[in-house]
Amino acid sequence: MNRAALRASSYAFIGTLALITTGCATDESSAQPTETSPTPLASAFSGQKFETEIGLTQPDSLTTHTLSEHPINAAKPVSLLAWHDHQTVISHGLIEDGSLKENNKLVFDTKEGAYHLTPPAVQDDPPRQALTASITEKYVVWSEAAGLESGTAQRVFLHDKAKKTTNFIHPADTTKFGLTLGAIGGDALPVFSDDKIWWHTTYQTPEGNKNPALVMHDPLHGATTVVAEGYTQPKPLGDGIVALGLNPHSSGTTTTGTTTHDPNVIASFSYFSSDGKSTDLITFNTAHNESEFVHDFDAHDKLLAVGYKNSILVFDEHGTPLTRINTENFGVPSSIRVCGNNVVFTTGNDTSAATVHATNIADNTVQSAARNTVVTSITCNADAARWTENANGTAFNIEARF
């Protein structure tokens, strides 16, 4: 199963949730979120809540160019895992008889040259494939697993760029929390925020249920902490992260105490600061029908973008609704990425002809690029987006500048 398939299967769980309320609406002059009475999100669709509504247009106005291309070799897959400024992490695999023959080889390419990222050996591990990576000024972090099924051992590695050292990082309590791939609720992949590394793992309760747990690593002090149980998919937001909280028992336990929720609310987006304290941003209840569900989301800096029905709902870091991007005439949006002021996503990506859209939240403009193939591995920054396209036995790395 590839990463796209993992993401699709993981979001099947999220598909049972419907977005109904927002919390912590704030005055923009306030430095901290201020609690307010929950407001039904349904009012947003009548224009009473979201400040702006943007409709997509078909014009092919997003200019693209090919960065590189290489032949597709199923036995030696190549993947772009991360891109930051002039630095990239590229994974090279070796597959025989449908199975990994050896660990993926990771190449860290910079303007000063390229070198291999070699993780320390983990005893009794089968060959692992790299899932994704993140790059900052100081570090490279990535995750690896021998397979993509829930419960597969996940390894997270941290590379110090200045020291050229690589460490294996994990929760201290491996008996309870293990080192498993958090495949329920979406990607368990590590992200950076405020020089902290966040990911989620999955553990099995005494009752036999598989629950997610949110993990934070502090590279400066070398400490790895389980911040909260019941939360998945951390994304960088403000000086902390936003995570999707699953609430099957009407309460969630964090390191800062227990919060009791409405028993009808089964999930929420919560903000976590670097000290582990959490604030609820948006809450969910069960869906009324199949079309009412959250199917993808992303966050970066001060924006949170949530795919809901045939639209993308954009919030600020306090959960205040800003913009609704209407994709009704194009279908359900996927591969959502927050890239500076732009929200990048695809429509029609489950067919052979995807369209990439870049919607600028600051000036309410839309750029689109119709492609003749499926688009995968979207990465971006404030100025451009990059992705991979496969056509006629060749993989193309594409860039579009905003």
MARSETI-873897 format. One record per residue (C-alpha): z, y, x; residue number from 1; residue in one letter. Coordinates in steps of 0.001 Angstrom, whole numbers, plus 500000, padded with zeros to 6 digits. Each point is the difference from the previous one (the first is absolute). Example, Ala and Ser with C-alpha at 12.3 -4.5 7.8 and 13.67 -1.06 7.14 Angstrom:
MARSETI-873897
<atom up="507800" north="495500" east="512300" num="1" residu="a"/>
<atom up="499340" north="503440" east="501370" num="2" residu="s"/>
//
This chain:
MARSETI-873897
<atom up="500000" north="500000" east="500000" num="1" residu="m"/>
<atom up="499104" north="503418" east="501437" num="2" residu="n"/>
<atom up="502029" north="503218" east="499814" num="3" residu="r"/>
<atom up="498067" north="501246" east="496967" num="4" residu="a"/>
<atom up="500742" north="496768" east="498172" num="5" residu="a"/>
<atom up="503657" north="500229" east="500976" num="6" residu="l"/>
<atom up="500205" north="503519" east="498635" num="7" residu="r"/>
<atom up="498295" north="498974" east="496769" num="8" residu="a"/>
<atom up="502263" north="496998" east="499450" num="9" residu="s"/>
<atom up="503095" north="501987" east="500918" num="10" residu="s"/>
<atom up="499278" north="502700" east="497470" num="11" residu="y"/>
<atom up="499757" north="497420" east="497235" num="12" residu="a"/>
<atom up="503782" north="500295" east="499737" num="13" residu="f"/>
<atom up="499861" north="503780" east="499768" num="14" residu="i"/>
<atom up="497444" north="499594" east="497234" num="15" residu="g"/>
<atom up="502823" north="499141" east="497588" num="16" residu="t"/>
<atom up="501503" north="503471" east="500288" num="17" residu="l"/>
<atom up="499247" north="503180" east="498069" num="18" residu="a"/>
<atom up="500868" north="503520" east="501134" num="19" residu="l"/>
<atom up="502065" north="501873" east="497406" num="20" residu="i"/>
<atom up="502338" north="502608" east="501477" num="21" residu="t"/>
<atom up="500421" north="502338" east="502923" num="22" residu="t"/>
<atom up="503247" north="501222" east="501488" num="23" residu="g"/>
<atom up="501288" north="502501" east="502524" num="24" residu="c"/>
<atom up="497588" north="502741" east="498955" num="25" residu="a"/>
<atom up="500699" north="503021" east="502172" num="26" residu="t"/>
<atom up="499338" north="503634" east="500442" num="27" residu="d"/>
<atom up="497762" north="500370" east="503058" num="28" residu="e"/>
<atom up="502438" north="502457" east="501551" num="29" residu="s"/>
<atom up="502749" north="497364" east="500061" num="30" residu="s"/>
<atom up="500489" north="498086" east="503236" num="31" residu="a"/>
<atom up="501462" north="496928" east="498287" num="32" residu="q"/>
<atom up="498986" north="498095" east="496838" num="33" residu="p"/>
<atom up="501853" north="501140" east="496878" num="34" residu="t"/>
<atom up="500790" north="497497" east="497250" num="35" residu="e"/>
<atom up="498416" north="500753" east="496623" num="36" residu="t"/>
<atom up="499695" north="498099" east="496767" num="37" residu="s"/>
<atom up="497224" north="497397" east="500175" num="38" residu="p"/>
<atom up="496747" north="501186" east="498422" num="39" residu="t"/>
<atom up="497603" north="497486" east="498393" num="40" residu="p"/>
<atom up="496999" north="499749" east="502256" num="41" residu="l"/>
<atom up="497758" north="499583" east="496969" num="42" residu="a"/>
<atom up="500213" north="503774" east="499577" num="43" residu="s"/>
<atom up="498055" north="500322" east="503247" num="44" residu="a"/>
<atom up="496840" north="498709" east="498350" num="45" residu="f"/>
<atom up="499984" north="502891" east="497545" num="46" residu="s"/>
<atom up="500101" north="502434" east="502904" num="47" residu="g"/>
<atom up="503614" north="501012" east="499410" num="48" residu="q"/>
<atom up="501363" north="498554" east="503217" num="49" residu="k"/>
<atom up="497385" north="499727" east="502754" num="50" residu="f"/>
<atom up="498907" north="503370" east="501311" num="51" residu="e"/>
<atom up="496363" north="498984" east="500554" num="52" residu="t"/>
<atom up="497541" north="497371" east="498801" num="53" residu="e"/>
<atom up="496957" north="499110" east="502117" num="54" residu="i"/>
<atom up="497010" north="497986" east="498795" num="55" residu="g"/>
<atom up="497805" north="498029" east="502397" num="56" residu="l"/>
<atom up="496356" north="500849" east="500545" num="57" residu="t"/>
<atom up="497209" north="497733" east="501198" num="58" residu="q"/>
<atom up="498242" north="502271" east="502570" num="59" residu="p"/>
<atom up="499777" north="498406" east="503436" num="60" residu="d"/>
<atom up="501700" north="502943" east="501709" num="61" residu="s"/>
<atom up="502261" north="498164" east="502480" num="62" residu="l"/>
<atom up="498048" north="499805" east="503251" num="63" residu="t"/>
<atom up="500407" north="496776" east="501983" num="64" residu="t"/>
<atom up="498876" north="498719" east="503393" num="65" residu="h"/>
<atom up="500284" north="496698" east="501840" num="66" residu="t"/>
<atom up="502493" north="499921" east="502867" num="67" residu="l"/>
<atom up="499208" north="496473" east="501203" num="68" residu="s"/>
<atom up="498564" north="496688" east="498895" num="69" residu="e"/>
<atom up="500320" north="496405" east="501132" num="70" residu="h"/>
<atom up="498787" north="496580" east="498826" num="71" residu="p"/>
<atom up="502300" north="498145" east="497630" num="72" residu="i"/>
<atom up="501328" north="496806" east="501525" num="73" residu="n"/>
<atom up="502234" north="498013" east="497625" num="74" residu="a"/>
<atom up="501463" north="498135" east="502971" num="75" residu="a"/>
<atom up="500894" north="503231" east="501821" num="76" residu="k"/>
<atom up="500988" north="502614" east="497386" num="77" residu="p"/>
<atom up="500493" north="503592" east="501154" num="78" residu="v"/>
<atom up="502079" north="502510" east="497989" num="79" residu="s"/>
<atom up="500883" north="503676" east="500402" num="80" residu="l"/>
<atom up="503751" north="500073" east="499294" num="81" residu="l"/>
<atom up="500977" north="503589" east="500785" num="82" residu="a"/>
<atom up="498530" north="503342" east="500974" num="83" residu="w"/>
<atom up="501882" north="503078" east="501206" num="84" residu="h"/>
<atom up="498245" north="502911" east="501721" num="85" residu="d"/>
<atom up="497922" north="498335" east="502747" num="86" residu="h"/>
<atom up="502018" north="496781" east="499987" num="87" residu="q"/>
<atom up="499210" north="496749" east="498189" num="88" residu="t"/>
<atom up="501456" north="496506" east="499688" num="89" residu="v"/>
<atom up="497374" north="497265" east="499637" num="90" residu="i"/>
<atom up="500773" north="496346" east="499276" num="91" residu="s"/>
<atom up="497895" north="497119" east="501377" num="92" residu="h"/>
<atom up="500511" north="496563" east="498457" num="93" residu="g"/>
<atom up="498920" north="496445" east="500826" num="94" residu="l"/>
<atom up="499581" north="497543" east="497113" num="95" residu="i"/>
<atom up="499109" north="496301" east="500172" num="96" residu="e"/>
<atom up="499664" north="497683" east="496987" num="97" residu="d"/>
<atom up="501261" north="502782" east="497736" num="98" residu="g"/>
<atom up="503266" north="500492" east="501926" num="99" residu="s"/>
<atom up="501209" north="502413" east="502656" num="100" residu="l"/>
<atom up="499567" north="498496" east="503456" num="101" residu="k"/>
<atom up="502206" north="502547" east="501742" num="102" residu="e"/>
<atom up="501796" north="503273" east="499352" num="103" residu="n"/>
<atom up="497773" north="502975" east="499287" num="104" residu="n"/>
<atom up="499256" north="502095" east="503076" num="105" residu="k"/>
<atom up="500822" north="503661" east="499453" num="106" residu="l"/>
<atom up="498216" north="502696" east="501988" num="107" residu="v"/>
<atom up="501511" north="503499" east="500143" num="108" residu="f"/>
<atom up="497164" north="502411" east="500832" num="109" residu="d"/>
<atom up="500730" north="503570" east="501124" num="110" residu="t"/>
<atom up="498102" north="502787" east="501740" num="111" residu="k"/>
<atom up="501668" north="498900" east="503253" num="112" residu="e"/>
<atom up="498821" north="496415" east="499606" num="113" residu="g"/>
<atom up="500719" north="496790" east="498093" num="114" residu="a"/>
<atom up="502573" north="497241" east="500498" num="115" residu="y"/>
<atom up="501335" north="496980" east="498132" num="116" residu="h"/>
<atom up="503144" north="500170" east="497877" num="117" residu="l"/>
<atom up="501805" north="496785" east="500892" num="118" residu="t"/>
<atom up="503020" north="499132" east="497822" num="119" residu="p"/>
<atom up="502909" north="497984" east="501386" num="120" residu="p"/>
<atom up="499895" north="496283" east="499207" num="121" residu="a"/>
<atom up="501819" north="498819" east="496866" num="122" residu="v"/>
<atom up="501207" north="496406" east="500312" num="123" residu="q"/>
<atom up="498319" north="497348" east="497818" num="124" residu="d"/>
<atom up="497599" north="502505" east="498394" num="125" residu="d"/>
<atom up="496539" north="498751" east="498988" num="126" residu="p"/>
<atom up="497032" north="502267" east="500843" num="127" residu="p"/>
<atom up="500316" north="503356" east="498232" num="128" residu="r"/>
<atom up="497485" north="502513" east="498675" num="129" residu="q"/>
<atom up="500618" north="503745" east="500160" num="130" residu="a"/>
<atom up="500274" north="501621" east="496581" num="131" residu="l"/>
<atom up="500038" north="503714" east="500742" num="132" residu="t"/>
<atom up="501281" north="502600" east="502453" num="133" residu="a"/>
<atom up="501240" north="503582" east="500136" num="134" residu="s"/>
<atom up="499792" north="502476" east="502876" num="135" residu="i"/>
<atom up="502142" north="503049" east="500763" num="136" residu="t"/>
<atom up="500335" north="502233" east="503046" num="137" residu="e"/>
<atom up="502580" north="497644" east="501528" num="138" residu="k"/>
<atom up="499471" north="496560" east="498504" num="139" residu="y"/>
<atom up="497685" north="497344" east="498617" num="140" residu="v"/>
<atom up="501478" north="497640" east="497397" num="141" residu="v"/>
<atom up="498273" north="497032" east="498403" num="142" residu="w"/>
<atom up="500740" north="496862" east="498003" num="143" residu="s"/>
<atom up="498741" north="496434" east="500422" num="144" residu="e"/>
<atom up="500237" north="496830" east="497915" num="145" residu="a"/>
<atom up="498662" north="496458" east="500172" num="146" residu="a"/>
<atom up="498824" north="500248" east="496388" num="147" residu="g"/>
<atom up="500002" north="502307" east="497012" num="148" residu="l"/>
<atom up="502019" north="497955" east="497516" num="149" residu="e"/>
<atom up="503368" north="501314" east="498840" num="150" residu="s"/>
<atom up="502700" north="498530" east="502226" num="151" residu="g"/>
<atom up="497861" north="499844" east="503133" num="152" residu="t"/>
<atom up="501844" north="501193" east="503111" num="153" residu="a"/>
<atom up="499147" north="503622" east="500718" num="154" residu="q"/>
<atom up="500442" north="501541" east="503432" num="155" residu="r"/>
<atom up="500226" north="503749" east="500633" num="156" residu="v"/>
<atom up="499403" north="501288" east="503540" num="157" residu="f"/>
<atom up="500627" north="503434" east="501512" num="158" residu="l"/>
<atom up="498106" north="501256" east="503068" num="159" residu="h"/>
<atom up="501299" north="502969" east="502005" num="160" residu="d"/>
<atom up="496868" north="501807" east="501245" num="161" residu="k"/>
<atom up="501745" north="501776" east="502894" num="162" residu="a"/>
<atom up="501906" north="496959" east="501280" num="163" residu="k"/>
<atom up="497220" north="497480" east="499165" num="164" residu="k"/>
<atom up="502655" north="497671" east="498556" num="165" residu="t"/>
<atom up="499887" north="497955" east="496776" num="166" residu="t"/>
<atom up="502994" north="498725" east="497989" num="167" residu="n"/>
<atom up="500428" north="497674" east="497023" num="168" residu="f"/>
<atom up="502015" north="501830" east="497304" num="169" residu="i"/>
<atom up="501698" north="498394" east="497004" num="170" residu="h"/>
<atom up="503174" north="500156" east="497858" num="171" residu="p"/>
<atom up="503113" north="498660" east="501703" num="172" residu="a"/>
<atom up="500869" north="497811" east="496997" num="173" residu="d"/>
<atom up="497062" north="497603" east="500195" num="174" residu="t"/>
<atom up="501972" north="497313" east="498157" num="175" residu="t"/>
<atom up="499811" north="501944" east="496738" num="176" residu="k"/>
<atom up="497052" north="502336" east="500407" num="177" residu="f"/>
<atom up="497890" north="497854" east="502270" num="178" residu="g"/>
<atom up="496779" north="501255" east="501545" num="179" residu="l"/>
<atom up="497685" north="499245" east="497128" num="180" residu="t"/>
<atom up="496896" north="501785" east="498802" num="181" residu="l"/>
<atom up="500891" north="502066" east="496971" num="182" residu="g"/>
<atom up="496941" north="499071" east="497975" num="183" residu="a"/>
<atom up="501610" north="500664" east="496622" num="184" residu="i"/>
<atom up="499493" north="503595" east="498963" num="185" residu="g"/>
<atom up="497240" north="500763" east="502503" num="186" residu="g"/>
<atom up="499657" north="500568" east="503724" num="187" residu="d"/>
<atom up="503039" north="499424" east="502209" num="188" residu="a"/>
<atom up="498356" north="501900" east="502815" num="189" residu="l"/>
<atom up="501953" north="502369" east="502308" num="190" residu="p"/>
<atom up="499639" north="503788" east="499726" num="191" residu="v"/>
<atom up="501482" north="502907" east="501951" num="192" residu="f"/>
<atom up="501957" north="502929" east="498596" num="193" residu="s"/>
<atom up="502179" north="502416" east="501971" num="194" residu="d"/>
<atom up="499784" north="497668" east="503032" num="195" residu="d"/>
<atom up="501445" north="497150" east="497933" num="196" residu="k"/>
<atom up="498104" north="496792" east="499193" num="197" residu="i"/>
<atom up="500112" north="498619" east="496451" num="198" residu="w"/>
<atom up="498754" north="496759" east="498441" num="199" residu="w"/>
<atom up="501168" north="497479" east="497436" num="200" residu="h"/>
<atom up="500837" north="496365" east="500356" num="201" residu="t"/>
<atom up="500582" north="497276" east="497387" num="202" residu="t"/>
<atom up="503041" north="497781" east="499698" num="203" residu="y"/>
<atom up="501033" north="497219" east="497646" num="204" residu="q"/>
<atom up="503091" north="500431" east="497838" num="205" residu="t"/>
<atom up="502492" north="497163" east="499357" num="206" residu="p"/>
<atom up="498317" north="499644" east="496585" num="207" residu="e"/>
<atom up="496669" north="499334" east="501707" num="208" residu="g"/>
<atom up="498392" north="503368" east="499202" num="209" residu="n"/>
<atom up="497977" north="501857" east="502617" num="210" residu="k"/>
<atom up="501154" north="503604" east="500302" num="211" residu="n"/>
<atom up="498737" north="502783" east="502286" num="212" residu="p"/>
<atom up="502198" north="501997" east="502364" num="213" residu="a"/>
<atom up="499209" north="503360" east="501620" num="214" residu="l"/>
<atom up="500461" north="500038" east="503787" num="215" residu="v"/>
<atom up="500288" north="502981" east="502400" num="216" residu="m"/>
<atom up="499880" north="499924" east="503817" num="217" residu="h"/>
<atom up="501175" north="502875" east="502222" num="218" residu="d"/>
<atom up="498124" north="499710" east="503339" num="219" residu="p"/>
<atom up="502281" north="502536" east="501704" num="220" residu="l"/>
<atom up="503153" north="497940" east="499442" num="221" residu="h"/>
<atom up="498367" north="496577" east="499582" num="222" residu="g"/>
<atom up="501675" north="499404" east="496631" num="223" residu="a"/>
<atom up="498329" north="498099" east="497140" num="224" residu="t"/>
<atom up="501629" north="500427" east="496577" num="225" residu="t"/>
<atom up="499424" north="498535" east="496549" num="226" residu="v"/>
<atom up="500145" north="503257" east="498029" num="227" residu="v"/>
<atom up="499580" north="498724" east="496444" num="228" residu="a"/>
<atom up="499320" north="496811" east="498099" num="229" residu="e"/>
<atom up="497392" north="499945" east="497244" num="230" residu="g"/>
<atom up="497578" north="502518" east="501552" num="231" residu="y"/>
<atom up="496483" north="499470" east="501376" num="232" residu="t"/>
<atom up="497011" north="501780" east="501552" num="233" residu="q"/>
<atom up="501494" north="502965" east="501889" num="234" residu="p"/>
<atom up="497650" north="502933" east="500483" num="235" residu="k"/>
<atom up="500762" north="503171" east="502034" num="236" residu="p"/>
<atom up="501011" north="502945" east="497805" num="237" residu="l"/>
<atom up="501626" north="503198" east="501259" num="238" residu="g"/>
<atom up="502572" north="499150" east="502666" num="239" residu="d"/>
<atom up="500552" north="496529" east="498552" num="240" residu="g"/>
<atom up="498097" north="497440" east="497948" num="241" residu="i"/>
<atom up="499250" north="499151" east="496384" num="242" residu="v"/>
<atom up="500309" north="496364" east="498918" num="243" residu="a"/>
<atom up="499349" north="498040" east="496827" num="244" residu="l"/>
<atom up="503287" north="498693" east="498629" num="245" residu="g"/>
<atom up="500019" north="496800" east="497959" num="246" residu="l"/>
<atom up="502879" north="499824" east="497558" num="247" residu="n"/>
<atom up="500098" north="496579" east="498294" num="248" residu="p"/>
<atom up="503783" north="500096" east="499476" num="249" residu="h"/>
<atom up="500343" north="503629" east="498857" num="250" residu="s"/>
<atom up="501701" north="501062" east="503219" num="251" residu="s"/>
<atom up="499088" north="500462" east="503622" num="252" residu="g"/>
<atom up="502271" north="499763" east="503033" num="253" residu="t"/>
<atom up="499578" north="502285" east="502990" num="254" residu="t"/>
<atom up="502096" north="500624" east="503106" num="255" residu="t"/>
<atom up="501266" north="503184" east="498319" num="256" residu="t"/>
<atom up="501278" north="498239" east="496866" num="257" residu="g"/>
<atom up="498872" north="498439" east="496726" num="258" residu="t"/>
<atom up="497934" north="501907" east="497441" num="259" residu="t"/>
<atom up="499878" north="498750" east="496408" num="260" residu="t"/>
<atom up="496711" north="500554" east="498143" num="261" residu="h"/>
<atom up="498798" north="499842" east="496424" num="262" residu="d"/>
<atom up="499498" north="496267" east="499293" num="263" residu="p"/>
<atom up="496533" north="500811" east="498592" num="264" residu="n"/>
<atom up="498920" north="501470" east="503337" num="265" residu="v"/>
<atom up="498833" north="497267" east="502357" num="266" residu="i"/>
<atom up="498656" north="502054" east="502923" num="267" residu="a"/>
<atom up="499907" north="503463" east="501504" num="268" residu="s"/>
<atom up="498739" north="502046" east="502904" num="269" residu="f"/>
<atom up="502946" north="501134" east="502113" num="270" residu="s"/>
<atom up="500209" north="502311" east="502988" num="271" residu="y"/>
<atom up="502013" north="498851" east="503033" num="272" residu="f"/>
<atom up="501105" north="502430" east="502709" num="273" residu="s"/>
<atom up="500405" north="498882" east="503598" num="274" residu="s"/>
<atom up="503739" north="499427" east="499415" num="275" residu="d"/>
<atom up="499214" north="497447" east="497267" num="276" residu="g"/>
<atom up="501012" north="502115" east="496997" num="277" residu="k"/>
<atom up="497720" north="499679" east="496973" num="278" residu="s"/>
<atom up="498861" north="502183" east="497104" num="279" residu="t"/>
<atom up="498065" north="498743" east="496972" num="280" residu="d"/>
<atom up="496647" north="501780" east="499554" num="281" residu="l"/>
<atom up="498050" north="498147" east="497280" num="282" residu="i"/>
<atom up="501029" north="497112" east="497737" num="283" residu="t"/>
<atom up="498124" north="497225" east="498188" num="284" residu="f"/>
<atom up="500313" north="497728" east="496978" num="285" residu="n"/>
<atom up="497968" north="496980" east="498903" num="286" residu="t"/>
<atom up="496356" north="500602" east="499217" num="287" residu="a"/>
<atom up="498803" north="500171" east="496396" num="288" residu="h"/>
<atom up="496644" north="498472" east="500898" num="289" residu="n"/>
<atom up="497999" north="498872" east="503018" num="290" residu="e"/>
<atom up="498481" north="503449" east="500617" num="291" residu="s"/>
<atom up="503396" north="501662" east="500495" num="292" residu="e"/>
<atom up="501103" north="499165" east="503502" num="293" residu="f"/>
<atom up="500429" north="501352" east="503494" num="294" residu="v"/>
<atom up="497498" north="498240" east="502249" num="295" residu="h"/>
<atom up="500122" north="501881" east="503304" num="296" residu="d"/>
<atom up="501771" north="502920" east="501653" num="297" residu="f"/>
<atom up="500288" north="501860" east="503276" num="298" residu="d"/>
<atom up="502033" north="502880" east="501408" num="299" residu="a"/>
<atom up="499934" north="502225" east="503045" num="300" residu="h"/>
<atom up="501692" north="503236" east="500988" num="301" residu="d"/>
<atom up="500777" north="501696" east="496634" num="302" residu="k"/>
<atom up="497671" north="498162" east="497595" num="303" residu="l"/>
<atom up="500361" north="496763" east="498010" num="304" residu="l"/>
<atom up="496858" north="498626" east="498288" num="305" residu="a"/>
<atom up="500402" north="497279" east="497362" num="306" residu="v"/>
<atom up="497135" north="498039" east="498440" num="307" residu="g"/>
<atom up="500737" north="499730" east="496263" num="308" residu="y"/>
<atom up="497483" north="498842" east="497385" num="309" residu="k"/>
<atom up="496621" north="501662" east="500791" num="310" residu="n"/>
<atom up="501589" north="502845" east="501925" num="311" residu="s"/>
<atom up="502002" north="501004" east="503058" num="312" residu="i"/>
<atom up="503198" north="501959" east="499405" num="313" residu="l"/>
<atom up="501011" north="502288" east="502870" num="314" residu="v"/>
<atom up="503629" north="501088" east="500448" num="315" residu="f"/>
<atom up="501814" north="502099" east="502578" num="316" residu="d"/>
<atom up="502816" north="498625" east="502154" num="317" residu="e"/>
<atom up="502562" north="500656" east="497247" num="318" residu="h"/>
<atom up="498080" north="498082" east="497334" num="319" residu="g"/>
<atom up="498638" north="503132" east="498327" num="320" residu="t"/>
<atom up="496554" north="499331" east="498421" num="321" residu="p"/>
<atom up="497213" north="502062" east="501589" num="322" residu="l"/>
<atom up="496529" north="498628" east="499247" num="323" residu="t"/>
<atom up="498352" north="497279" east="497952" num="324" residu="r"/>
<atom up="496679" north="498696" east="501372" num="325" residu="i"/>
<atom up="498023" north="498551" east="497104" num="326" residu="n"/>
<atom up="497868" north="496968" east="500978" num="327" residu="t"/>
<atom up="499266" north="498855" east="496443" num="328" residu="e"/>
<atom up="496209" north="500003" east="500417" num="329" residu="n"/>
<atom up="500213" north="498170" east="503335" num="330" residu="f"/>
<atom up="502613" north="497314" east="499352" num="331" residu="g"/>
<atom up="503355" north="499129" east="501503" num="332" residu="v"/>
<atom up="500609" north="501698" east="503393" num="333" residu="p"/>
<atom up="501000" north="497885" east="502996" num="334" residu="s"/>
<atom up="500697" north="500315" east="503754" num="335" residu="s"/>
<atom up="501885" north="503265" east="499378" num="336" residu="i"/>
<atom up="500805" north="502014" east="503139" num="337" residu="r"/>
<atom up="501698" north="503391" east="500376" num="338" residu="v"/>
<atom up="498242" north="501910" east="502799" num="339" residu="c"/>
<atom up="501418" north="503509" east="500433" num="340" residu="g"/>
<atom up="499032" north="501900" east="496835" num="341" residu="n"/>
<atom up="497451" north="497320" east="499100" num="342" residu="n"/>
<atom up="500527" north="496889" east="497905" num="343" residu="v"/>
<atom up="497392" north="497433" east="501082" num="344" residu="v"/>
<atom up="499234" north="496930" east="497885" num="345" residu="f"/>
<atom up="497216" north="497706" east="498849" num="346" residu="t"/>
<atom up="498554" north="499046" east="496625" num="347" residu="t"/>
<atom up="497842" north="496955" east="499337" num="348" residu="g"/>
<atom up="501344" north="498334" east="503141" num="349" residu="n"/>
<atom up="500291" north="496583" east="498344" num="350" residu="d"/>
<atom up="496198" north="499877" east="499795" num="351" residu="t"/>
<atom up="497259" north="500399" east="502593" num="352" residu="s"/>
<atom up="499697" north="503780" east="499628" num="353" residu="a"/>
<atom up="503130" north="502045" east="500625" num="354" residu="a"/>
<atom up="500303" north="503772" east="499823" num="355" residu="t"/>
<atom up="502397" north="501835" east="502305" num="356" residu="v"/>
<atom up="501566" north="503168" east="498574" num="357" residu="h"/>
<atom up="501962" north="502761" east="501737" num="358" residu="a"/>
<atom up="501836" north="502353" east="497633" num="359" residu="t"/>
<atom up="501529" north="503133" east="501516" num="360" residu="n"/>
<atom up="503238" north="500778" east="498174" num="361" residu="i"/>
<atom up="500214" north="503521" east="501479" num="362" residu="a"/>
<atom up="496661" north="501313" east="498670" num="363" residu="d"/>
<atom up="499236" north="497375" east="497302" num="364" residu="n"/>
<atom up="496664" north="498962" east="501504" num="365" residu="t"/>
<atom up="498492" north="496497" east="500073" num="366" residu="v"/>
<atom up="497674" north="498424" east="502553" num="367" residu="q"/>
<atom up="498477" north="496562" east="499459" num="368" residu="s"/>
<atom up="497914" north="497528" east="501994" num="369" residu="a"/>
<atom up="498287" north="497090" east="498249" num="370" residu="a"/>
<atom up="499831" north="496900" east="502208" num="371" residu="r"/>
<atom up="497945" north="496841" east="499575" num="372" residu="n"/>
<atom up="502783" north="497609" east="500961" num="373" residu="t"/>
<atom up="503727" north="499372" east="499729" num="374" residu="v"/>
<atom up="502176" north="502430" east="501984" num="375" residu="v"/>
<atom up="503048" north="498662" east="501897" num="376" residu="t"/>
<atom up="502692" north="501125" east="502469" num="377" residu="s"/>
<atom up="500119" north="503690" east="499068" num="378" residu="i"/>
<atom up="501986" north="502141" east="502451" num="379" residu="t"/>
<atom up="500105" north="503788" east="500108" num="380" residu="c"/>
<atom up="501549" north="503233" east="501201" num="381" residu="n"/>
<atom up="499829" north="503565" east="498684" num="382" residu="a"/>
<atom up="496419" north="500478" east="501210" num="383" residu="d"/>
<atom up="498167" north="496706" east="499423" num="384" residu="a"/>
<atom up="500062" north="496463" east="498629" num="385" residu="a"/>
<atom up="498749" north="496822" east="501663" num="386" residu="r"/>
<atom up="499223" north="496606" east="498537" num="387" residu="w"/>
<atom up="498070" north="496779" east="500585" num="388" residu="t"/>
<atom up="496875" north="498772" east="498198" num="389" residu="e"/>
<atom up="498341" north="496603" east="500404" num="390" residu="n"/>
<atom up="496277" north="499662" east="499399" num="391" residu="a"/>
<atom up="497282" north="497579" east="501192" num="392" residu="n"/>
<atom up="502307" north="498223" east="502429" num="393" residu="g"/>
<atom up="501192" north="503241" east="501610" num="394" residu="t"/>
<atom up="503322" north="501866" east="499743" num="395" residu="a"/>
<atom up="499667" north="503790" east="499986" num="396" residu="f"/>
<atom up="502865" north="502410" east="500752" num="397" residu="n"/>
<atom up="499348" north="503100" east="497912" num="398" residu="i"/>
<atom up="501483" north="503507" east="500182" num="399" residu="e"/>
<atom up="499917" north="502756" east="497365" num="400" residu="a"/>
<atom up="501274" north="503487" east="500809" num="401" residu="r"/>
<atom up="501472" north="502097" east="497212" num="402" residu="f"/>
//
